[in-house]
Amino acid sequence: MTPDQRTKNHERKICIIVATYNRAKSLASFLASLDSLEDIDSTTLEVLIVDNDSTDTTRDLLIEEQQKPRKFLLRVLKEEQRGQSSAINRGLSACHGEIICLLDDDVVVDRRWIEGILYSYRSSDFDAFQGRVLPGVDPSGNPADTKRLYYYNIPIIDRGERIKEVNAFVGAHMTFRRKVFEKVGFFDVRLGPGTSGFGGDTKFSSRVRAAGFKIGYSPHMVVYHELDPNRYGGKYNRSVRYRMGLSESLYLYQSLAWNVFPKFIKYSLRWLFYRLSCQRRRAYKAEGRLVKCWGYLVGRLKQKGWA
């Protein structure tokens, strides 16, 4: 066997880890998309679903799904400690893949996803990737209105048509070689959905870079994020951005006097200007940044015992 052949076989051991909590319907759609993958016969694919102690019909769904004949190995694990990061860590401790992929439970994969994963690693020197995330459909099968993408409050990650370096993972769709995990370690269980709300992928990104690895963006690995009407609009956006700020206060230090307060004033003025000038999309984004700044401030004050 040539070195090139050994490399190709090494890359064909892919493990997908999905942490899930009370999203049985979304999870069913995700698993159905895996069944439609191309090139799966020639690929060793392991799928780990980590149930984070769901209280809906997730358990029954997974029992049923495990009975179905599949071209890949489906394993179900349970993590009782609440939090997406704890569930991801449970999957990381049990996975066997040389390429590890962390996907959210409310996405579906493109049928050529495996081809995109393998191509991205073979054609670049990156050891980790943020994959492309495009808007999917709503529960009725309707696509997104491209003029109102901001309104759906989903992570849309579309940075062009070529592989390039990026500073951080954005979540929903991230992948890295096993050697990255072996050097960087597990996720911070204080952060992420189910605990602080956000920040797990950001903190993990900083540790990946500190360990000497580069993170790439690849347009060739594509997933589609579901549109959930419960997430639409300003109220949800404000809630999300506030929790982002709270999470950021746990791991990122910023001077209140020289950084936080000036940004708060800047975003306040921008939001007011955009509202008065009827620039709805910009006002929406400025409001989110303003609320995130407020969340960070509250988090820091709580740490000091002042709030």
N, C-alpha and C positions, 0 to 999 in steps of 0.2 A: 504493500500500500504506500503510495507516494505521500509526501507531506501535504500536498494540496488536497488529496482525498481524505486524509485524516482531519484536516481543517473543516472540510465540507460535512463530514459525518458529525464532528463536534458541534457544528452550528445547527445541525438538524435535531437537536434535543431541546425542544421548546416547551416551556412551562408557562401556562397562563394562571394567574392567581386573581380571583374575584372575591372581594369581601362584600357580603350582602346583608342587608337588614330590612325586613318588611317590604320587599319589592318583588313579590312572587311573579307578578305579571311581566314586569320588566326583565326579570331573570329568565323567564321562559322564552322571551323574544331573543335574548342574548344567546341562549343555548341553541335555539333554532338556527340562528345565523352561523354558528359554528358548524352545524351539519351541512351547510351550503358551501363551506370552504373548498377552494380548489387546491390541488397539489398536496392534499392531506395524506394520500396513500404512500407517498415517498418521504413523509416527515414523521418523526417521532414527536407526537404532541400529547402533553399531559395537561389536564385542566383541573385545577383545584378550586372548588367553591367552598368558601369559609362562611358558614352561617353564624352571624354575630348574635345568636340567641333570639332569632326572630319570633314574633308572636302572631304572625299572619299565617298564610298557607304555604310558606316557603318550605317547611319541613316535608309536607306531603308532596309538594312538587318535586323536590329533590329525590325522594324515594321512588317516585314514578319515573323520573328522568334516568335514574341509575339502572332501571330495568330495560331501557331501550338499547338495541344494538347500535354501536357507533364505531367510527374509524379511529377514534382517539380514546385515551384513557380518561375517564371522568371519576374524580375522587371528591368526596364530601367530608369536610371537617367542621368541627364546631368550636367556637371560641366564646366563652361566657363573659369574659371581661369586655365591657362595652367600649366601643371605639373602633373606627376603621383601622387605625394603626395597629391595634392589638390583633385584629383579625388578619391583617396583612402579615404581621410577624409570625402568626401561627402558620400561614401558608408558606412563608419563607423557610421556616424551620423544617418543613416537610417536603419541599419541592426537590425534584431531581434534574431539572433542566439546566442546560448550559447557557441558554438565553432565557431570562426571566421577564415576563410581561405582566404588568399590573394594569388591569382594566376595571373600570367602574361597572356596576351592575345595571346601569341604565343606558348602555350603548349596545349597538350591534356592529359586527365586523363586516367589512367589505369581503366579497368572495375571494379576492386576490390578496388578502391580508398576509398570508404566510409567505407568498412570493415577495411581497414588499418588505417583510421583516428580513428575510435571508438576503435579498439584494442590498438592502441598506447596510448591513454589517459587512458584506463581502466587498462592497465598492467604496468603503471609507475606512478611516482609522479611528472612528468613534467607538467607545465602549458602552455608551448609553444613548438612548434616543427618546425625544418627545415625539410622539406620533401625531398625525393629522387628525383633527376632530371636526367634523362637519355637522350641520344641523340635520336631524332625521325627520321623522313625521310625528304628528300628534296621535292620540288614541283613536281618532277616526281615520287615520291614514293620510291626513292633509300635510303637505310640505310647509316649510317656513316661508313667511313673507320676507323676501330678501331686503326690503326697505325698513323692516322693523326687527332685525335680528337682535338688537340690544334688549328688546322688550322681553325676550324669552328667558333671559338670565341663565344661559347655559354656556359652558366653556367652548367657544369656537376657536380652534387653533389652525390657522391656515396662513403659513408664512412663505408661500410661493412654491415654485415647481422644482426647486433643487435642494439637495442636502446642504445644510449649513450649520455652523456652530451657534448655540444659544446658551444663555446664562443659566437657565433653570428649567426644571419640569414645571408644567402647569397642572398636571394631574389628568385624570380620566383615562389616559392612554400613554403609559410610559414603559420603557423596557431597558434592560441593562444586562451585561454579561455576568455570569456567576462570580467571576473574580472581583467585580465591583462590590457585590454584596459581601463577599468574604473579607474584603478590606474595610468597608464602610460600616457594616453591621446593620442592625435592625432600625426600624422607624421609632421615633420618639412618641411614646404612648400618651403623652400629655396633649398631643396635637392631632388635628383632623376631625372629621365628622364623628359625632357620638361623644366627643369630649370637649375640646375647645372650639370645635367647628371647622377650623382650617389650619393651614400652616405645615402640615406633615410633609407634603411634597417639596415645599420651599426649603424647609430645614434639611431634608434629605439631600436636596440639590447642592446646598452649600457644603455638605460633608463630602459629597462625591467630588466636587471640584477641589476641595482641600486635600483629598487623597491623591490628587494628580490626574484624575480622569477628565475627559472632555465630554460634554453633552451635545449631541447633535439634534437637529430637527430633520425629519424625513417626511416628504410628501407621499412616499410610496406605501406607507403603512397607514391605512385609513379605517376609522370607525365613524359611526353616525350616532349622535347623541339624541335621545328621545326628547320630544317636546311635551312637557308636563304642564297643563293649564294651572296647576297649583303654584307654579313658579313664576307665572307671568306678572309683570308690572312692578311699580315702584315700591310697594310695601315689602314684597319679598326681597327686592334688591337692597333696600335699606337694612333689612334684617341680616342679610348675607354679609354686606360690607361692614356692618357693626361687629359681627362675630369675627370677621377677618382681622379687624383692628385689635380686638381682644386677644386673638391668637398670636398676632405679631408681637404683642407686648410681652409674651412669654419667652421669646427667644431673640428678639432684635432690640438693641438699645439705640434710642434716638434722644438727643437732647430736647427736653421740653421747650426750653427757652429759645434755642437757636434753630430747631428743626420743626417740632410738632406745632407749636403755636403759629409760626409764620405760615406753614402749610394750611393750617385751619383757616386763617384769615384769607389766604390766596384762593382756596377752594370756595369759601363763602362768597367772595366777590365774583368769582367766575360763575357760580351757580345763579346768583342774583342777576348778573348781566345776561346770561343765556335765557333765563326765564322771561326777563323783560323784553328781550329781542326775539322771543318765540322760537328759539333754536332748541327744539325738544330733545333731540338725541344728545347734544352736548350738555344740556341741562341735566339730563338723566345721569350721564357719566360723572359730571361734576358733583352732583348730589351724592353719588356713591362714594367718591373720593373723600368728600367732606364727612360723611358718616363713618367711613373707615378710620379717618383721622380721630374722630370723636371716640370711637371704640378703643383705639390705641391709648388715648389719653386716660379714659376711664380705667383701662387695665393697669396702666402704670400707677395711677392714684390708688387703686385697690392694693397693689403690691406694697405701697408705702403706708397703707392703713388709713388713707385720707378719704376713702369713698366706701 
